[in-house]
């Protein structure tokens, strides 16, 4: 009884984690496209301090999203391993 409840909880966590990964991946794609468009729009102008700050801000957010996706996939793998042992 206890293992079935634990197994159902892990399966629910997997499904919830999968949705989070999909959402973060969509956000990453959107921001990557936005960054690319932003850089192309200002590629022919002089680099100003505002331009450099914008690049740093957007790049930092993209790196944060990549980190979130990697950590969610690691959690996903751990839960799958636990399910195999039950």
MOPAC internal coordinates of N, CA, C and O (Angstrom, degrees):
PM7 1SCF
backbone

  N    0.0000 0     0.00 0     0.00 0    0    0    0
  C    1.4547 1     0.00 0     0.00 0    1    0    0
  C    1.5289 1   110.26 1     0.00 0    2    1    0
  O    1.2310 1   121.46 1   132.28 1    3    2    1
  N    1.3330 1   114.82 1   -47.72 1    3    2    1
  C    1.4570 1   119.07 1  -177.28 1    5    3    2
  C    1.5280 1   111.42 1   -66.32 1    6    5    3
  O    1.2310 1   120.40 1   141.78 1    7    6    5
  N    1.3246 1   116.83 1   -38.22 1    7    6    5
  C    1.4693 1   119.35 1   179.95 1    9    7    6
  C    1.5197 1   111.70 1   -69.48 1   10    9    7
  O    1.2310 1   119.75 1   146.54 1   11   10    9
  N    1.3287 1   118.08 1   -33.46 1   11   10    9
  C    1.4670 1   119.36 1   178.44 1   13   11   10
  C    1.5237 1   110.88 1   -68.76 1   14   13   11
  O    1.2310 1   120.55 1   141.84 1   15   14   13
  N    1.3233 1   116.56 1   -38.16 1   15   14   13
  C    1.4662 1   120.00 1   177.12 1   17   15   14
  C    1.5239 1   109.49 1   -65.08 1   18   17   15
  O    1.2310 1   120.89 1   136.94 1   19   18   17
  N    1.3287 1   115.91 1   -43.06 1   19   18   17
  C    1.4638 1   120.32 1   178.90 1   21   19   18
  C    1.5288 1   110.53 1   -63.97 1   22   21   19
  O    1.2310 1   120.70 1   139.28 1   23   22   21
  N    1.3197 1   116.27 1   -40.72 1   23   22   21
  C    1.4633 1   120.79 1   179.59 1   25   23   22
  C    1.5273 1   110.89 1   -64.78 1   26   25   23
  O    1.2310 1   120.26 1   136.95 1   27   26   25
  N    1.3301 1   117.11 1   -43.05 1   27   26   25
  C    1.4674 1   120.49 1   177.93 1   29   27   26
  C    1.5259 1   110.72 1   -63.51 1   30   29   27
  O    1.2310 1   120.65 1   141.88 1   31   30   29
  N    1.3211 1   116.35 1   -38.12 1   31   30   29
  C    1.4587 1   120.52 1   177.90 1   33   31   30
  C    1.5277 1   110.76 1   -63.62 1   34   33   31
  O    1.2310 1   120.41 1   138.15 1   35   34   33
  N    1.3189 1   116.83 1   -41.85 1   35   34   33
  C    1.4626 1   120.51 1   178.41 1   37   35   34
  C    1.5216 1   111.63 1   -66.47 1   38   37   35
  O    1.2310 1   120.24 1   140.70 1   39   38   37
  N    1.3164 1   117.14 1   -39.30 1   39   38   37
  C    1.4668 1   120.75 1   178.13 1   41   39   38
  C    1.5215 1   110.00 1   -64.42 1   42   41   39
  O    1.2310 1   120.35 1   138.05 1   43   42   41
  N    1.3158 1   116.93 1   -41.95 1   43   42   41
  C    1.4650 1   120.57 1   177.04 1   45   43   42
  C    1.5289 1   110.50 1   -62.08 1   46   45   43
  O    1.2310 1   120.65 1   137.66 1   47   46   45
  N    1.3366 1   116.36 1   -42.34 1   47   46   45
  C    1.4667 1   120.26 1   178.34 1   49   47   46
  C    1.5205 1   111.07 1   -62.38 1   50   49   47
  O    1.2310 1   120.41 1   141.85 1   51   50   49
  N    1.3252 1   116.82 1   -38.15 1   51   50   49
  C    1.4647 1   120.41 1   177.62 1   53   51   50
  C    1.5185 1   111.45 1   -62.84 1   54   53   51
  O    1.2310 1   120.65 1   135.53 1   55   54   53
  N    1.3177 1   116.37 1   -44.47 1   55   54   53
  C    1.4646 1   119.93 1  -179.82 1   57   55   54
  C    1.5261 1   110.90 1   -65.14 1   58   57   55
  O    1.2310 1   120.65 1   138.17 1   59   58   57
  N    1.3236 1   116.37 1   -41.83 1   59   58   57
  C    1.4620 1   120.62 1   178.99 1   61   59   58
  C    1.5311 1   110.35 1   -64.95 1   62   61   59
  O    1.2310 1   120.70 1   138.67 1   63   62   61
  N    1.3183 1   116.28 1   -41.33 1   63   62   61
  C    1.4576 1   121.58 1   179.33 1   65   63   62
  C    1.5315 1   110.50 1   -64.45 1   66   65   63
  O    1.2310 1   120.32 1   141.59 1   67   66   65
  N    1.3129 1   116.98 1   -38.41 1   67   66   65
  C    1.4641 1   121.52 1   179.69 1   69   67   66
  C    1.5246 1   110.64 1   -62.17 1   70   69   67
  O    1.2310 1   120.43 1   138.99 1   71   70   69
  N    1.3232 1   116.79 1   -41.01 1   71   70   69
  C    1.4633 1   120.94 1   178.14 1   73   71   70
  C    1.5297 1   111.11 1   -65.31 1   74   73   71
  O    1.2310 1   120.50 1   139.94 1   75   74   73
  N    1.3260 1   116.65 1   -40.06 1   75   74   73
  C    1.4622 1   119.96 1   178.44 1   77   75   74
  C    1.5257 1   110.77 1   -63.51 1   78   77   75
  O    1.2310 1   120.59 1   138.80 1   79   78   77
  N    1.3297 1   116.47 1   -41.20 1   79   78   77
  C    1.4659 1   120.39 1   179.62 1   81   79   78
  C    1.5192 1   110.23 1   -64.10 1   82   81   79
  O    1.2310 1   120.06 1   137.63 1   83   82   81
  N    1.3203 1   117.49 1   -42.37 1   83   82   81
  C    1.4671 1   120.44 1   177.94 1   85   83   82
  C    1.5209 1   110.89 1   -60.23 1   86   85   83
  O    1.2310 1   120.64 1   135.65 1   87   86   85
  N    1.3260 1   116.39 1   -44.35 1   87   86   85
  C    1.4652 1   120.73 1  -178.82 1   89   87   86
  C    1.5289 1   110.68 1   -64.27 1   90   89   87
  O    1.2310 1   120.34 1   134.19 1   91   90   89
  N    1.3355 1   116.96 1   -45.81 1   91   90   89
  C    1.4588 1   120.59 1  -179.68 1   93   91   90
  C    1.5287 1   111.39 1   -65.67 1   94   93   91
  O    1.2310 1   120.31 1   144.47 1   95   94   93
  N    1.3295 1   117.02 1   -35.53 1   95   94   93
  C    1.4607 1   120.15 1   178.02 1   97   95   94
  C    1.5191 1   110.48 1   -66.61 1   98   97   95
  O    1.2310 1   120.14 1   138.10 1   99   98   97
  N    1.3033 1   117.34 1   -41.90 1   99   98   97
  C    1.4710 1   120.32 1   176.94 1  101   99   98
  C    1.5256 1   110.72 1   -61.40 1  102  101   99
  O    1.2310 1   120.56 1   135.59 1  103  102  101
  N    1.3331 1   116.53 1   -44.41 1  103  102  101
  C    1.4619 1   120.11 1   178.07 1  105  103  102
  C    1.5278 1   111.28 1   -61.45 1  106  105  103
  O    1.2310 1   120.76 1   139.59 1  107  106  105
  N    1.3250 1   116.15 1   -40.41 1  107  106  105
  C    1.4582 1   120.01 1   179.52 1  109  107  106
  C    1.5190 1   111.19 1   -63.01 1  110  109  107
  O    1.2310 1   120.31 1   136.93 1  111  110  109
  N    1.3129 1   117.02 1   -43.07 1  111  110  109
  C    1.4646 1   120.74 1   179.03 1  113  111  110
  C    1.5224 1   110.37 1   -64.29 1  114  113  111
  O    1.2310 1   120.07 1   135.56 1  115  114  113
  N    1.3188 1   117.48 1   -44.44 1  115  114  113
  C    1.4660 1   120.99 1  -179.68 1  117  115  114
  C    1.5258 1   110.55 1   -61.64 1  118  117  115
  O    1.2310 1   120.29 1   133.36 1  119  118  117
  N    1.3232 1   117.06 1   -46.64 1  119  118  117
  C    1.4573 1   119.31 1  -179.14 1  121  119  118
  C    1.5269 1   112.04 1   -69.33 1  122  121  119
  O    1.2310 1   120.02 1   147.11 1  123  122  121
  N    1.3231 1   117.57 1   -32.89 1  123  122  121
  C    1.4599 1   119.59 1   176.41 1  125  123  122
  C    1.5175 1   110.39 1   -64.41 1  126  125  123
  O    1.2310 1   120.35 1   136.34 1  127  126  125
  N    1.3140 1   116.94 1   -43.66 1  127  126  125
  C    1.4659 1   120.46 1   177.06 1  129  127  126
  C    1.5242 1   110.39 1   -64.13 1  130  129  127
  O    1.2310 1   120.43 1   138.15 1  131  130  129
  N    1.3282 1   116.79 1   -41.85 1  131  130  129
  C    1.4652 1   120.13 1   179.21 1  133  131  130
  C    1.5264 1   111.38 1   -63.31 1  134  133  131
  O    1.2310 1   120.62 1   137.92 1  135  134  133
  N    1.3156 1   116.42 1   -42.08 1  135  134  133
  C    1.4651 1   120.01 1   178.83 1  137  135  134
  C    1.5190 1   110.66 1   -63.95 1  138  137  135
  O    1.2310 1   120.70 1   135.80 1  139  138  137
  N    1.3073 1   116.27 1   -44.20 1  139  138  137
  C    1.4584 1   119.98 1   179.55 1  141  139  138
  C    1.5218 1   110.73 1   -61.74 1  142  141  139
  O    1.2310 1   120.28 1   135.02 1  143  142  141
  N    1.3119 1   117.07 1   -44.98 1  143  142  141
  C    1.4654 1   120.42 1   178.77 1  145  143  142
  C    1.5288 1   110.58 1   -63.54 1  146  145  143
  O    1.2310 1   120.73 1   138.79 1  147  146  145
  N    1.3206 1   116.22 1   -41.21 1  147  146  145
  C    1.4618 1   120.95 1   179.04 1  149  147  146
  C    1.5259 1   111.16 1   -62.02 1  150  149  147
  O    1.2310 1   120.57 1   134.20 1  151  150  149
  N    1.3219 1   116.51 1   -45.80 1  151  150  149
  C    1.4632 1   119.94 1  -179.50 1  153  151  150
  C    1.5223 1   111.75 1   -66.71 1  154  153  151
  O    1.2310 1   120.45 1   142.42 1  155  154  153
  N    1.3255 1   116.74 1   -37.58 1  155  154  153
  C    1.4654 1   119.43 1   177.83 1  157  155  154
  C    1.5204 1   111.67 1   -68.03 1  158  157  155
  O    1.2310 1   120.31 1   143.29 1  159  158  157
  N    1.3174 1   117.02 1   -36.71 1  159  158  157
  C    1.4646 1   120.42 1  -179.17 1  161  159  158
  C    1.5268 1   111.77 1   -64.33 1  162  161  159
  O    1.2310 1   120.57 1   144.93 1  163  162  161
  N    1.3128 1   116.52 1   -35.07 1  163  162  161
  C    1.4609 1   120.36 1  -178.27 1  165  163  162
  C    1.5256 1   113.32 1  -105.55 1  166  165  163
  O    1.2310 1   120.21 1  -167.75 1  167  166  165
  N    1.3158 1   117.20 1    12.25 1  167  166  165
  C    1.4636 1   120.51 1  -177.30 1  169  167  166
  C    1.5206 1   112.12 1   -65.78 1  170  169  167
  O    1.2310 1   120.57 1   149.83 1  171  170  169
  N    1.3234 1   116.52 1   -30.17 1  171  170  169
  C    1.4570 1   119.72 1  -175.86 1  173  171  170
  C    1.5243 1   113.23 1   -94.93 1  174  173  171
  O    1.2310 1   120.44 1  -175.85 1  175  174  173
  N    1.3183 1   116.77 1     4.15 1  175  174  173
  C    1.4658 1   119.87 1   178.36 1  177  175  174
  C    1.5222 1   109.30 1  -105.62 1  178  177  175
  O    1.2310 1   121.12 1   -10.38 1  179  178  177
  N    1.3034 1   115.46 1   169.62 1  179  178  177
  C    1.4674 1   119.93 1   177.38 1  181  179  178
  C    1.5180 1   109.59 1   -72.69 1  182  181  179
  O    1.2310 1   121.37 1   -35.04 1  183  182  181
  N    1.3150 1   114.99 1   144.96 1  183  182  181
  C    1.4666 1   119.75 1   178.16 1  185  183  182
  C    1.5268 1   108.09 1   -76.96 1  186  185  183
  O    1.2310 1   121.13 1   -57.74 1  187  186  185
  N    1.3184 1   115.44 1   122.26 1  187  186  185
  C    1.4616 1   121.00 1   178.04 1  189  187  186
  C    1.5212 1   108.97 1  -109.02 1  190  189  187
  O    1.2310 1   120.89 1    -4.46 1  191  190  189
  N    1.3125 1   115.90 1   175.54 1  191  190  189
  C    1.4593 1   119.56 1   179.29 1  193  191  190
  C    1.5301 1   110.38 1   -65.37 1  194  193  191
  O    1.2310 1   119.99 1   141.59 1  195  194  193
  N    1.3159 1   117.63 1   -38.41 1  195  194  193
  C    1.4660 1   121.08 1   178.48 1  197  195  194
  C    1.5201 1   110.45 1   -62.52 1  198  197  195
  O    1.2310 1   120.97 1   137.88 1  199  198  197
  N    1.3238 1   115.75 1   -42.12 1  199  198  197
  C    1.4652 1   121.55 1   179.19 1  201  199  198
  C    1.5260 1   110.36 1   -61.16 1  202  201  199
  O    1.2310 1   120.41 1   134.77 1  203  202  201
  N    1.3159 1   116.83 1   -45.23 1  203  202  201
  C    1.4588 1   120.66 1   179.74 1  205  203  202
  C    1.5277 1   110.84 1   -63.82 1  206  205  203
  O    1.2310 1   119.66 1   138.34 1  207  206  205
  N    1.3318 1   118.26 1   -41.66 1  207  206  205
  C    1.4663 1   120.98 1   178.77 1  209  207  206
  C    1.5263 1   111.40 1   -64.50 1  210  209  207
  O    1.2310 1   120.56 1   140.51 1  211  210  209
  N    1.3243 1   116.54 1   -39.49 1  211  210  209
  C    1.4680 1   119.83 1   178.48 1  213  211  210
  C    1.5238 1   110.67 1   -64.56 1  214  213  211
  O    1.2310 1   120.21 1   138.21 1  215  214  213
  N    1.3226 1   117.20 1   -41.79 1  215  214  213
  C    1.4652 1   120.41 1   178.53 1  217  215  214
  C    1.5249 1   110.18 1   -62.47 1  218  217  215
  O    1.2310 1   120.32 1   135.87 1  219  218  217
  N    1.3239 1   116.99 1   -44.13 1  219  218  217
  C    1.4674 1   120.73 1   179.73 1  221  219  218
  C    1.5270 1   110.78 1   -63.30 1  222  221  219
  O    1.2310 1   119.96 1   136.43 1  223  222  221
  N    1.3243 1   117.68 1   -43.57 1  223  222  221
  C    1.4664 1   121.40 1  -179.70 1  225  223  222
  C    1.5314 1   111.47 1   -62.21 1  226  225  223
  O    1.2310 1   120.10 1   128.56 1  227  226  225
  N    1.3146 1   117.42 1   -51.44 1  227  226  225
  C    1.4608 1   120.68 1  -178.52 1  229  227  226
  C    1.5280 1   111.83 1   -65.72 1  230  229  227
  O    1.2310 1   120.12 1   138.92 1  231  230  229
  N    1.3058 1   117.38 1   -41.08 1  231  230  229
  C    1.4642 1   120.30 1   178.91 1  233  231  230
  C    1.5247 1   110.76 1   -64.40 1  234  233  231
  O    1.2310 1   120.37 1   140.39 1  235  234  233
  N    1.3186 1   116.89 1   -39.61 1  235  234  233
  C    1.4588 1   120.17 1   177.47 1  237  235  234
  C    1.5154 1   112.13 1   -62.83 1  238  237  235
  O    1.2310 1   120.49 1   139.87 1  239  238  237
  N    1.3268 1   116.67 1   -40.13 1  239  238  237
  C    1.4601 1   119.41 1   179.29 1  241  239  238
  C    1.5269 1   111.28 1   -68.22 1  242  241  239
  O    1.2310 1   120.20 1   142.56 1  243  242  241
  N    1.3291 1   117.22 1   -37.44 1  243  242  241
  C    1.4649 1   120.71 1   176.97 1  245  243  242
  C    1.5249 1   110.07 1   -64.11 1  246  245  243
  O    1.2310 1   119.98 1   137.48 1  247  246  245
  N    1.3195 1   117.64 1   -42.52 1  247  246  245
  C    1.4613 1   120.41 1   177.19 1  249  247  246
  C    1.5275 1   111.11 1   -63.24 1  250  249  247
  O    1.2310 1   120.02 1   141.65 1  251  250  249
  N    1.3251 1   117.56 1   -38.35 1  251  250  249
  C    1.4656 1   121.24 1   177.10 1  253  251  250
  C    1.5312 1   110.70 1   -62.88 1  254  253  251
  O    1.2310 1   120.24 1   136.29 1  255  254  253
  N    1.3243 1   117.15 1   -43.71 1  255  254  253
  C    1.4636 1   120.36 1   178.35 1  257  255  254
  C    1.5257 1   111.22 1   -63.67 1  258  257  255
  O    1.2310 1   120.27 1   140.42 1  259  258  257
  N    1.3177 1   117.08 1   -39.58 1  259  258  257
  C    1.4656 1   120.04 1   176.96 1  261  259  258
  C    1.5281 1   110.72 1   -61.93 1  262  261  259
  O    1.2310 1   120.64 1   137.70 1  263  262  261
  N    1.3225 1   116.38 1   -42.30 1  263  262  261
  C    1.4609 1   120.69 1   177.79 1  265  263  262
  C    1.5255 1   111.06 1   -61.21 1  266  265  263
  O    1.2310 1   120.29 1   136.36 1  267  266  265
  N    1.3337 1   117.05 1   -43.64 1  267  266  265
  C    1.4649 1   120.90 1   179.37 1  269  267  266
  C    1.5267 1   111.04 1   -61.56 1  270  269  267
  O    1.2310 1   120.36 1   137.34 1  271  270  269
  N    1.3283 1   116.93 1   -42.66 1  271  270  269
  C    1.4594 1   120.63 1  -179.80 1  273  271  270
  C    1.5239 1   110.45 1   -63.89 1  274  273  271
  O    1.2310 1   120.24 1   135.50 1  275  274  273
  N    1.3198 1   117.14 1   -44.50 1  275  274  273
  C    1.4651 1   120.56 1   179.93 1  277  275  274
  C    1.5226 1   110.74 1   -62.92 1  278  277  275
  O    1.2310 1   119.92 1   136.72 1  279  278  277
  N    1.3255 1   117.77 1   -43.28 1  279  278  277
  C    1.4653 1   120.04 1  -179.63 1  281  279  278
  C    1.5264 1   111.49 1   -66.95 1  282  281  279
  O    1.2310 1   119.87 1   143.75 1  283  282  281
  N    1.3267 1   117.84 1   -36.25 1  283  282  281
  C    1.4656 1   120.04 1   177.48 1  285  283  282
  C    1.5245 1   111.11 1   -67.21 1  286  285  283
  O    1.2310 1   119.95 1   141.15 1  287  286  285
  N    1.3171 1   117.71 1   -38.85 1  287  286  285
  C    1.4618 1   119.79 1   177.80 1  289  287  286
  C    1.5231 1   111.34 1   -67.61 1  290  289  287
  O    1.2310 1   119.75 1   143.57 1  291  290  289
  N    1.3302 1   118.09 1   -36.43 1  291  290  289
  C    1.4610 1   120.43 1   176.27 1  293  291  290
  C    1.5215 1   110.77 1   -63.98 1  294  293  291
  O    1.2310 1   120.21 1   138.07 1  295  294  293
  N    1.3169 1   117.21 1   -41.93 1  295  294  293
  C    1.4624 1   121.16 1   176.99 1  297  295  294
  C    1.5280 1   110.06 1   -63.53 1  298  297  295
  O    1.2310 1   120.64 1   140.18 1  299  298  297
  N    1.3219 1   116.38 1   -39.82 1  299  298  297
  C    1.4646 1   122.22 1   178.38 1  301  299  298
  C    1.5307 1   110.16 1   -59.68 1  302  301  299
  O    1.2310 1   120.34 1   135.43 1  303  302  301
  N    1.3247 1   116.96 1   -44.57 1  303  302  301
  C    1.4692 1   120.94 1   179.82 1  305  303  302
  C    1.5225 1   111.18 1   -64.72 1  306  305  303
  O    1.2310 1   120.10 1   139.16 1  307  306  305
  N    1.3323 1   117.42 1   -40.84 1  307  306  305
  C    1.4606 1   120.86 1   179.95 1  309  307  306
  C    1.5242 1   111.06 1   -63.51 1  310  309  307
  O    1.2310 1   120.36 1   138.04 1  311  310  309
  N    1.3174 1   116.92 1   -41.96 1  311  310  309
  C    1.4651 1   120.44 1  -179.85 1  313  311  310
  C    1.5242 1   109.92 1   -66.32 1  314  313  311
  O    1.2310 1   120.05 1   139.89 1  315  314  313
  N    1.3371 1   117.51 1   -40.11 1  315  314  313
  C    1.4650 1   119.87 1   178.10 1  317  315  314
  C    1.5211 1   111.08 1   -62.75 1  318  317  315
  O    1.2310 1   120.05 1   141.20 1  319  318  317
  N    1.3174 1   117.51 1   -38.80 1  319  318  317
  C    1.4615 1   121.06 1   178.02 1  321  319  318
  C    1.5308 1   110.65 1   -64.37 1  322  321  319
  O    1.2310 1   120.37 1   139.72 1  323  322  321
  N    1.3262 1   116.89 1   -40.28 1  323  322  321
  C    1.4670 1   120.19 1   177.68 1  325  323  322
  C    1.5191 1   110.78 1   -63.93 1  326  325  323
  O    1.2310 1   120.63 1   141.34 1  327  326  325
  N    1.3369 1   116.40 1   -38.66 1  327  326  325
  C    1.4608 1   119.65 1   179.26 1  329  327  326
  C    1.5212 1   111.31 1   -64.97 1  330  329  327
  O    1.2310 1   120.09 1   145.14 1  331  330  329
  N    1.3119 1   117.42 1   -34.86 1  331  330  329
  C    1.4649 1   120.42 1   179.27 1  333  331  330
  C    1.5196 1   111.43 1   -66.58 1  334  333  331
  O    1.2310 1   120.42 1   146.21 1  335  334  333
  N    1.3239 1   116.80 1   -33.79 1  335  334  333
  C    1.4630 1   119.69 1  -177.71 1  337  335  334
  C    1.5228 1   112.54 1   -79.65 1  338  337  335
  O    1.2310 1   119.76 1   161.09 1  339  338  337
  N    1.3227 1   118.06 1   -18.91 1  339  338  337
  C    1.4767 1   119.78 1  -179.96 1  341  339  338
  C    1.5047 1   111.71 1   -79.64 1  342  341  339
  O    1.2310 1   120.10 1   180.00 1  343  342  341

